[in-house]
Amino acid sequence: MSNIRKPKSLGLRLTYEEAGQYLGVSKEKIKRMVASGELPVVRLSARCIRIRIEDLRAFEEARLVGGVTIKAS
């Protein structure tokens, strides 16, 4: 049997806690945002829920106020 372990989030789908860290809010706030429908999730099973990084970026972009967005090259 191989001793290779998969990364926790694969970098594309985040836990509530990781999504909160990304947006700078608590995991409880992320849970409320999901419950209200503000933020979509991927339900892998009844207890395994992940948030796509693309959805977090879209959420953030939709709430950008003023200023200029600088894209990495």
MIPA-542618 format. One record per residue (C-alpha): chain; residue number from 1; x negated, y negated, z. Coordinates in steps of 0.5 Angstrom, whole numbers, plus 2048, in hexadecimal, padded with zeros to 3 digits. Example, Ala and Ser with C-alpha at 12.3 -4.5 7.8 and 13.67 -1.06 7.14 Angstrom:
2
<pt><drenvex>A</drenvex><lumkol>1</lumkol><c1>7E7</c1><c2>809</c2><c3>810</c3></pt>
<pt><drenvex>A</drenvex><lumkol>2</lumkol><c1>7E5</c1><c2>802</c2><c3>80E</c3></pt>
END
This chain:
73
<pt><drenvex>A</drenvex><lumkol>1</lumkol><c1>800</c1><c2>800</c2><c3>800</c3></pt>
<pt><drenvex>A</drenvex><lumkol>2</lumkol><c1>7FD</c1><c2>7F9</c2><c3>7FE</c3></pt>
<pt><drenvex>A</drenvex><lumkol>3</lumkol><c1>7FC</c1><c2>7F4</c2><c3>804</c3></pt>
<pt><drenvex>A</drenvex><lumkol>4</lumkol><c1>7FE</c1><c2>7EE</c2><c3>7FF</c3></pt>
<pt><drenvex>A</drenvex><lumkol>5</lumkol><c1>803</c1><c2>7E9</c2><c3>802</c3></pt>
<pt><drenvex>A</drenvex><lumkol>6</lumkol><c1>807</c1><c2>7E5</c2><c3>7FE</c3></pt>
<pt><drenvex>A</drenvex><lumkol>7</lumkol><c1>807</c1><c2>7DD</c2><c3>800</c3></pt>
<pt><drenvex>A</drenvex><lumkol>8</lumkol><c1>80C</c1><c2>7DB</c2><c3>804</c3></pt>
<pt><drenvex>A</drenvex><lumkol>9</lumkol><c1>810</c1><c2>7D6</c2><c3>800</c3></pt>
<pt><drenvex>A</drenvex><lumkol>10</lumkol><c1>80C</c1><c2>7D7</c2><c3>7F9</c3></pt>
<pt><drenvex>A</drenvex><lumkol>11</lumkol><c1>80C</c1><c2>7CF</c2><c3>7F8</c3></pt>
<pt><drenvex>A</drenvex><lumkol>12</lumkol><c1>812</c1><c2>7CF</c2><c3>7F5</c3></pt>
<pt><drenvex>A</drenvex><lumkol>13</lumkol><c1>818</c1><c2>7D1</c2><c3>7FA</c3></pt>
<pt><drenvex>A</drenvex><lumkol>14</lumkol><c1>817</c1><c2>7CE</c2><c3>801</c3></pt>
<pt><drenvex>A</drenvex><lumkol>15</lumkol><c1>81A</c1><c2>7D0</c2><c3>808</c3></pt>
<pt><drenvex>A</drenvex><lumkol>16</lumkol><c1>81E</c1><c2>7CA</c2><c3>80B</c3></pt>
<pt><drenvex>A</drenvex><lumkol>17</lumkol><c1>818</c1><c2>7C8</c2><c3>80F</c3></pt>
<pt><drenvex>A</drenvex><lumkol>18</lumkol><c1>814</c1><c2>7C8</c2><c3>809</c3></pt>
<pt><drenvex>A</drenvex><lumkol>19</lumkol><c1>819</c1><c2>7C4</c2><c3>806</c3></pt>
<pt><drenvex>A</drenvex><lumkol>20</lumkol><c1>819</c1><c2>7BF</c2><c3>80C</c3></pt>
<pt><drenvex>A</drenvex><lumkol>21</lumkol><c1>812</c1><c2>7BE</c2><c3>80C</c3></pt>
<pt><drenvex>A</drenvex><lumkol>22</lumkol><c1>812</c1><c2>7BC</c2><c3>804</c3></pt>
<pt><drenvex>A</drenvex><lumkol>23</lumkol><c1>818</c1><c2>7B7</c2><c3>805</c3></pt>
<pt><drenvex>A</drenvex><lumkol>24</lumkol><c1>815</c1><c2>7B5</c2><c3>80C</c3></pt>
<pt><drenvex>A</drenvex><lumkol>25</lumkol><c1>81B</c1><c2>7B7</c2><c3>810</c3></pt>
<pt><drenvex>A</drenvex><lumkol>26</lumkol><c1>81D</c1><c2>7BC</c2><c3>815</c3></pt>
<pt><drenvex>A</drenvex><lumkol>27</lumkol><c1>81F</c1><c2>7C3</c2><c3>813</c3></pt>
<pt><drenvex>A</drenvex><lumkol>28</lumkol><c1>826</c1><c2>7C2</c2><c3>816</c3></pt>
<pt><drenvex>A</drenvex><lumkol>29</lumkol><c1>827</c1><c2>7BC</c2><c3>812</c3></pt>
<pt><drenvex>A</drenvex><lumkol>30</lumkol><c1>825</c1><c2>7C0</c2><c3>80C</c3></pt>
<pt><drenvex>A</drenvex><lumkol>31</lumkol><c1>82B</c1><c2>7C5</c2><c3>80E</c3></pt>
<pt><drenvex>A</drenvex><lumkol>32</lumkol><c1>830</c1><c2>7C0</c2><c3>80F</c3></pt>
<pt><drenvex>A</drenvex><lumkol>33</lumkol><c1>82E</c1><c2>7BD</c2><c3>808</c3></pt>
<pt><drenvex>A</drenvex><lumkol>34</lumkol><c1>82F</c1><c2>7C5</c2><c3>805</c3></pt>
<pt><drenvex>A</drenvex><lumkol>35</lumkol><c1>836</c1><c2>7C5</c2><c3>809</c3></pt>
<pt><drenvex>A</drenvex><lumkol>36</lumkol><c1>838</c1><c2>7BF</c2><c3>806</c3></pt>
<pt><drenvex>A</drenvex><lumkol>37</lumkol><c1>836</c1><c2>7C1</c2><c3>7FF</c3></pt>
<pt><drenvex>A</drenvex><lumkol>38</lumkol><c1>831</c1><c2>7BB</c2><c3>7FE</c3></pt>
<pt><drenvex>A</drenvex><lumkol>39</lumkol><c1>82C</c1><c2>7C0</c2><c3>7FD</c3></pt>
<pt><drenvex>A</drenvex><lumkol>40</lumkol><c1>82D</c1><c2>7C7</c2><c3>7F9</c3></pt>
<pt><drenvex>A</drenvex><lumkol>41</lumkol><c1>829</c1><c2>7CE</c2><c3>7FC</c3></pt>
<pt><drenvex>A</drenvex><lumkol>42</lumkol><c1>828</c1><c2>7D4</c2><c3>7F9</c3></pt>
<pt><drenvex>A</drenvex><lumkol>43</lumkol><c1>82B</c1><c2>7DA</c2><c3>7FD</c3></pt>
<pt><drenvex>A</drenvex><lumkol>44</lumkol><c1>826</c1><c2>7E0</c2><c3>7FD</c3></pt>
<pt><drenvex>A</drenvex><lumkol>45</lumkol><c1>82A</c1><c2>7E4</c2><c3>802</c3></pt>
<pt><drenvex>A</drenvex><lumkol>46</lumkol><c1>82F</c1><c2>7E2</c2><c3>808</c3></pt>
<pt><drenvex>A</drenvex><lumkol>47</lumkol><c1>82A</c1><c2>7DF</c2><c3>80C</c3></pt>
<pt><drenvex>A</drenvex><lumkol>48</lumkol><c1>824</c1><c2>7DE</c2><c3>807</c3></pt>
<pt><drenvex>A</drenvex><lumkol>49</lumkol><c1>825</c1><c2>7D7</c2><c3>804</c3></pt>
<pt><drenvex>A</drenvex><lumkol>50</lumkol><c1>820</c1><c2>7D3</c2><c3>800</c3></pt>
<pt><drenvex>A</drenvex><lumkol>51</lumkol><c1>820</c1><c2>7CC</c2><c3>7FD</c3></pt>
<pt><drenvex>A</drenvex><lumkol>52</lumkol><c1>81D</c1><c2>7CB</c2><c3>7F6</c3></pt>
<pt><drenvex>A</drenvex><lumkol>53</lumkol><c1>818</c1><c2>7C6</c2><c3>7F6</c3></pt>
<pt><drenvex>A</drenvex><lumkol>54</lumkol><c1>81B</c1><c2>7C3</c2><c3>7F0</c3></pt>
<pt><drenvex>A</drenvex><lumkol>55</lumkol><c1>821</c1><c2>7C1</c2><c3>7F3</c3></pt>
<pt><drenvex>A</drenvex><lumkol>56</lumkol><c1>81D</c1><c2>7BE</c2><c3>7F9</c3></pt>
<pt><drenvex>A</drenvex><lumkol>57</lumkol><c1>81A</c1><c2>7B9</c2><c3>7F4</c3></pt>
<pt><drenvex>A</drenvex><lumkol>58</lumkol><c1>820</c1><c2>7B8</c2><c3>7F0</c3></pt>
<pt><drenvex>A</drenvex><lumkol>59</lumkol><c1>824</c1><c2>7B6</c2><c3>7F7</c3></pt>
<pt><drenvex>A</drenvex><lumkol>60</lumkol><c1>81E</c1><c2>7B1</c2><c3>7F8</c3></pt>
<pt><drenvex>A</drenvex><lumkol>61</lumkol><c1>81E</c1><c2>7AE</c2><c3>7F1</c3></pt>
<pt><drenvex>A</drenvex><lumkol>62</lumkol><c1>825</c1><c2>7AD</c2><c3>7F2</c3></pt>
<pt><drenvex>A</drenvex><lumkol>63</lumkol><c1>824</c1><c2>7A9</c2><c3>7F8</c3></pt>
<pt><drenvex>A</drenvex><lumkol>64</lumkol><c1>81E</c1><c2>7A5</c2><c3>7F6</c3></pt>
<pt><drenvex>A</drenvex><lumkol>65</lumkol><c1>81F</c1><c2>79E</c2><c3>7F7</c3></pt>
<pt><drenvex>A</drenvex><lumkol>66</lumkol><c1>81B</c1><c2>798</c2><c3>7F3</c3></pt>
<pt><drenvex>A</drenvex><lumkol>67</lumkol><c1>814</c1><c2>799</c2><c3>7F2</c3></pt>
<pt><drenvex>A</drenvex><lumkol>68</lumkol><c1>810</c1><c2>79D</c2><c3>7ED</c3></pt>
<pt><drenvex>A</drenvex><lumkol>69</lumkol><c1>810</c1><c2>7A4</c2><c3>7EC</c3></pt>
<pt><drenvex>A</drenvex><lumkol>70</lumkol><c1>809</c1><c2>7A6</c2><c3>7EB</c3></pt>
<pt><drenvex>A</drenvex><lumkol>71</lumkol><c1>808</c1><c2>7AD</c2><c3>7E7</c3></pt>
<pt><drenvex>A</drenvex><lumkol>72</lumkol><c1>802</c1><c2>7B1</c2><c3>7E8</c3></pt>
<pt><drenvex>A</drenvex><lumkol>73</lumkol><c1>7FE</c1><c2>7B3</c2><c3>7E2</c3></pt>
END
